[in-house]
Amino acid sequence: MLSKTKKENAIKKTQTHKTDTGSPEVQVSVLSKKIDELANHLKIHRKDRHSRKGLLQMVADRRKHLKYLQRKSVKRYTKVIKTLGLKK
């Protein structure tokens, strides 16, 4: 589970304005943090099938947000990719 401080840091990293918590950039950032934490959990607990399913759902959700962002604004998309260090 993502701690409150880690989530706040992820939000601050990609916010477009001070009260932004729901833009695609922020959602991708928070999902990326959750994916990293869950991937580390699964390295230890290899047989945890329920968490693996949740991880796959999060990856698919992040992919959808990135596709939406790429369609709407390529400039914002490339900025998020560079900020989070995601590969194209």
Backbone as a chain_set.jsonl record, in Angstrom:
{"seq": "MLSKTKKENAIKKTQTHKTDTGSPEVQVSVLSKKIDELANHLKIHRKDRHSRKGLLQMVADRRKHLKYLQRKSVKRYTKVIKTLGLKK", "coords": {"N": [[0.839, -1.176, 0.0], [0.462, 2.243, -0.725], [2.076, 4.814, 0.985], [0.932, 7.825, 2.634], [2.668, 10.042, 2.43], [4.37, 9.318, 0.313], [2.54, 9.237, -1.752], [1.678, 11.92, -1.8], [4.091, 13.142, -2.555], [4.399, 12.078, -5.117], [2.224, 13.238, -6.363], [2.827, 15.982, -6.151], [5.016, 16.084, -7.796], [4.064, 15.991, -10.423], [1.952, 17.775, -10.695], [-0.272, 20.121, -12.28], [-1.339, 22.45, -11.375], [-1.86, 24.048, -8.148], [-3.964, 22.733, -6.704], [-4.364, 20.397, -8.078], [-5.353, 17.151, -8.444], [-6.411, 15.195, -9.999], [-5.737, 15.11, -12.677], [-4.634, 13.56, -15.769], [-1.834, 13.31, -15.743], [-1.144, 13.311, -13.013], [-2.553, 11.06, -12.154], [-1.247, 9.039, -13.591], [1.266, 9.233, -12.434], [0.779, 8.525, -9.71], [-0.214, 5.936, -10.072], [2.098, 4.763, -11.135], [3.832, 4.787, -8.928], [2.4, 3.054, -7.226], [2.51, 0.725, -8.744], [5.271, 0.209, -8.738], [5.674, -0.344, -5.996], [4.046, -2.597, -5.643], [5.231, -4.376, -7.405], [7.674, -4.806, -6.148], [6.696, -6.116, -3.87], [5.744, -8.447, -5.048], [8.087, -9.636, -5.855], [9.048, -10.763, -3.559], [6.869, -12.297, -2.609], [6.041, -14.56, -4.494], [3.912, -16.265, -5.19], [1.545, -14.932, -4.876], [-1.233, -14.542, -6.277], [-3.524, -12.911, -6.409], [-2.629, -10.319, -5.901], [-0.997, -10.058, -8.11], [-2.852, -9.98, -10.166], [-4.084, -7.562, -9.561], [-1.907, -5.874, -10.013], [-1.558, -6.157, -12.802], [-3.95, -5.002, -13.653], [-3.573, -2.367, -12.805], [-1.395, -1.632, -14.412], [-2.583, -1.766, -16.929], [-4.492, 0.247, -16.621], [-2.842, 2.486, -16.286], [-1.644, 2.519, -18.789], [-3.878, 3.136, -20.37], [-4.439, 5.749, -19.467], [-2.102, 7.014, -20.332], [-2.333, 6.696, -23.115], [-4.599, 8.26, -23.586], [-3.615, 10.763, -22.828], [-1.581, 11.082, -24.71], [-3.091, 11.274, -27.025], [-4.53, 13.649, -26.565], [-2.632, 15.684, -25.871], [0.483, 15.868, -26.98], [2.739, 17.12, -26.055], [2.37, 17.321, -23.233], [2.292, 14.609, -22.714], [4.909, 13.699, -23.419], [6.332, 15.109, -21.512], [5.468, 13.946, -19.098], [6.374, 11.329, -19.464], [9.153, 11.729, -19.488], [9.526, 12.874, -16.936], [8.738, 10.826, -15.163], [10.321, 8.786, -15.984], [9.553, 6.738, -17.667], [9.45, 4.283, -20.264], [8.889, 4.55, -23.742]], "CA": [[0.0, 0.0, 0.0], [1.22, 3.473, -0.881], [1.918, 5.683, 2.14], [0.4, 9.156, 2.33], [3.75, 10.944, 2.029], [4.817, 8.93, -1.03], [1.486, 9.652, -2.681], [1.757, 13.381, -1.908], [5.289, 13.469, -3.337], [4.12, 11.735, -6.518], [1.285, 14.242, -6.86], [3.543, 17.254, -6.282], [5.984, 15.959, -8.885], [3.457, 16.148, -11.74], [0.795, 18.665, -10.665], [-0.298, 21.236, -13.223], [-1.599, 23.608, -10.515], [-1.739, 23.731, -6.723], [-4.981, 21.805, -6.198], [-4.544, 19.345, -9.075], [-5.196, 15.786, -7.954], [-7.093, 14.246, -10.862], [-5.331, 15.18, -14.079], [-4.005, 12.304, -16.212], [-0.427, 13.275, -15.322], [-1.104, 12.924, -11.6], [-3.012, 9.682, -12.057], [-0.164, 8.182, -14.087], [2.328, 9.281, -11.437], [0.367, 7.731, -8.549], [-0.242, 4.532, -10.506], [3.477, 4.297, -11.277], [4.334, 4.5, -7.573], [1.729, 1.845, -6.752], [3.045, -0.396, -9.522], [6.615, -0.082, -8.218], [5.566, -0.982, -4.683], [3.466, -3.928, -5.799], [6.241, -5.206, -8.069], [8.612, -5.212, -5.092], [5.991, -7.093, -3.046], [5.649, -9.703, -5.777], [9.405, -10.27, -5.901], [9.169, -11.536, -2.322], [5.738, -13.225, -2.518], [5.848, -14.954, -5.895], [2.67, -17.008, -5.421], [0.411, -14.06, -4.557], [-1.922, -14.368, -7.555], [-4.476, -11.806, -6.324], [-1.87, -9.075, -6.069], [-0.524, -10.027, -9.491], [-3.984, -9.533, -10.982], [-4.206, -6.125, -9.293], [-0.796, -5.221, -10.699], [-1.87, -6.119, -14.229], [-5.019, -4.026, -13.844], [-2.982, -1.038, -12.67], [-0.579, -1.382, -15.602], [-3.524, -1.49, -18.018], [-5.088, 1.555, -16.35], [-1.824, 3.493, -16.582], [-1.513, 2.546, -20.242], [-5.032, 3.866, -20.893], [-4.231, 7.169, -19.171], [-1.04, 7.511, -21.209], [-2.882, 6.785, -24.471], [-5.467, 9.428, -23.59], [-2.76, 11.943, -22.776], [-0.89, 11.184, -25.999], [-4.084, 11.723, -27.989], [-4.95, 15.015, -26.271], [-1.525, 16.633, -25.892], [1.759, 15.162, -27.084], [3.692, 17.852, -25.217], [2.162, 16.871, -21.845], [2.646, 13.192, -22.689], [6.372, 13.554, -23.373], [6.795, 15.649, -20.228], [5.203, 12.933, -18.075], [7.274, 10.206, -19.724], [10.492, 12.119, -19.046], [9.503, 13.104, -15.486], [8.627, 9.568, -14.451], [11.325, 7.844, -16.46], [8.902, 5.594, -18.332], [9.872, 4.074, -21.648], [7.81, 4.655, -24.719]], "C": [[0.886, 1.241, 0.0], [0.992, 4.37, 0.325], [1.489, 7.083, 1.701], [1.498, 10.099, 1.834], [4.262, 10.612, 0.625], [3.814, 9.371, -2.085], [1.516, 11.163, -2.886], [2.962, 13.809, -2.735], [5.074, 13.183, -4.818], [3.189, 12.769, -7.138], [2.005, 15.564, -7.1], [4.489, 17.249, -7.478], [5.375, 16.293, -10.247], [2.229, 17.052, -11.764], [0.89, 19.752, -11.717], [-0.629, 22.544, -12.504], [-1.711, 23.13, -9.076], [-2.741, 22.684, -6.221], [-5.26, 20.648, -7.155], [-4.296, 17.97, -8.465], [-5.798, 14.76, -8.901], [-6.707, 14.293, -12.32], [-4.665, 13.861, -14.474], [-2.545, 12.187, -15.771], [-0.297, 12.789, -13.887], [-1.522, 11.468, -11.443], [-1.943, 8.695, -12.53], [0.956, 8.111, -13.051], [1.996, 8.41, -10.222], [0.32, 6.249, -8.908], [1.164, 3.968, -10.64], [4.082, 3.955, -9.922], [3.717, 3.223, -7.026], [2.275, 0.608, -7.458], [4.427, -0.784, -9.024], [6.551, -0.818, -6.887], [5.039, -2.407, -4.8], [4.441, -4.876, -6.495], [7.273, -5.687, -7.055], [7.987, -6.261, -4.185], [5.981, -8.46, -3.734], [6.998, -10.389, -5.965], [9.605, -11.163, -4.681], [8.116, -12.642, -2.272], [5.318, -13.65, -3.927], [4.497, -15.63, -6.169], [1.414, -16.198, -5.107], [-0.322, -13.689, -5.848], [-2.894, -13.192, -7.536], [-3.776, -10.461, -6.504], [-1.345, -8.941, -7.493], [-1.633, -9.54, -10.424], [-4.188, -8.023, -10.797], [-3.118, -5.333, -9.993], [-1.077, -5.098, -12.195], [-2.98, -5.118, -14.541], [-4.486, -2.599, -13.753], [-2.148, -0.672, -13.888], [-1.482, -1.039, -16.785], [-4.162, -0.111, -17.848], [-4.104, 2.678, -16.668], [-1.627, 3.636, -18.087], [-2.658, 3.328, -20.88], [-4.887, 5.364, -20.659], [-3.167, 7.764, -20.088], [-1.521, 7.641, -22.66], [-3.771, 8.016, -24.605], [-4.636, 10.705, -23.654], [-2.023, 12.147, -24.092], [-1.839, 11.702, -27.081], [-4.414, 13.202, -27.811], [-3.82, 16.027, -26.389], [-0.191, 15.878, -25.867], [2.812, 15.81, -26.184], [3.588, 17.405, -23.756], [2.569, 15.415, -21.687], [4.158, 13.005, -22.565], [6.948, 14.076, -22.061], [6.607, 14.617, -19.111], [6.152, 11.755, -18.235], [8.683, 10.524, -19.218], [10.558, 12.268, -17.532], [9.521, 11.8, -14.718], [9.639, 8.523, -14.891], [10.716, 6.597, -17.082], [9.42, 5.483, -19.749], [8.664, 4.138, -22.544], [7.329, 3.331, -25.199]], "O": [[1.93, 1.273, 0.651], [-0.154, 4.666, 0.665], [1.663, 7.468, 0.545], [1.269, 10.876, 0.908], [4.554, 11.514, -0.161], [4.187, 9.82, -3.169], [1.394, 11.638, -4.015], [2.865, 14.742, -3.533], [5.514, 13.95, -5.675], [3.346, 13.133, -8.303], [1.812, 16.196, -8.139], [4.731, 18.287, -8.094], [6.062, 16.813, -11.126], [1.525, 17.089, -12.774], [1.974, 20.25, -12.019], [-0.247, 23.62, -12.964], [-1.66, 21.928, -8.816], [-2.389, 21.84, -5.396], [-6.295, 19.992, -7.044], [-3.188, 17.658, -8.028], [-5.707, 13.562, -8.635], [-7.297, 13.58, -13.132], [-4.184, 13.126, -13.611], [-2.074, 11.093, -15.46], [0.556, 11.956, -13.58], [-0.907, 10.725, -10.678], [-1.762, 7.637, -11.928], [1.527, 7.044, -12.822], [2.841, 7.643, -9.759], [0.765, 5.405, -8.131], [1.399, 2.809, -10.295], [4.77, 2.944, -9.786], [4.413, 2.398, -6.433], [2.476, -0.433, -6.833], [4.73, -1.971, -8.898], [7.273, -1.79, -6.669], [5.532, -3.315, -4.13], [4.461, -6.069, -6.189], [7.697, -6.842, -7.098], [8.666, -7.2, -3.77], [6.182, -9.492, -3.094], [7.05, -11.595, -6.208], [10.261, -12.201, -4.769], [8.426, -13.785, -1.935], [4.339, -13.137, -4.47], [3.999, -15.56, -7.292], [0.318, -16.759, -5.081], [-0.058, -12.641, -6.438], [-3.07, -12.535, -8.562], [-4.287, -9.574, -7.187], [-1.259, -7.833, -8.023], [-1.379, -8.78, -11.358], [-4.435, -7.301, -11.763], [-3.371, -4.245, -10.509], [-0.853, -4.039, -12.783], [-2.948, -4.461, -15.581], [-4.89, -1.727, -14.521], [-2.186, 0.469, -14.348], [-1.181, -0.126, -17.554], [-4.348, 0.614, -18.826], [-4.48, 3.697, -17.248], [-1.464, 4.745, -18.596], [-2.442, 4.094, -21.819], [-5.178, 6.163, -21.55], [-3.315, 8.889, -20.565], [-1.155, 8.59, -23.353], [-3.711, 8.729, -25.607], [-4.923, 11.609, -24.438], [-1.862, 13.283, -24.538], [-1.435, 12.476, -27.948], [-4.561, 13.928, -28.794], [-4.015, 17.11, -26.941], [0.198, 15.321, -24.841], [3.668, 15.126, -25.623], [4.605, 17.14, -23.115], [3.122, 15.025, -20.659], [4.631, 12.25, -21.716], [7.938, 13.544, -21.559], [7.491, 14.44, -18.273], [6.677, 11.239, -17.248], [9.327, 9.682, -18.592], [11.529, 11.841, -16.907], [10.239, 11.674, -13.726], [9.794, 7.49, -14.239], [11.308, 5.519, -17.025], [9.787, 6.485, -20.362], [7.549, 3.814, -22.136], [6.421, 3.267, -26.027]]}, "num_chains": 1, "name": "protein.A"}
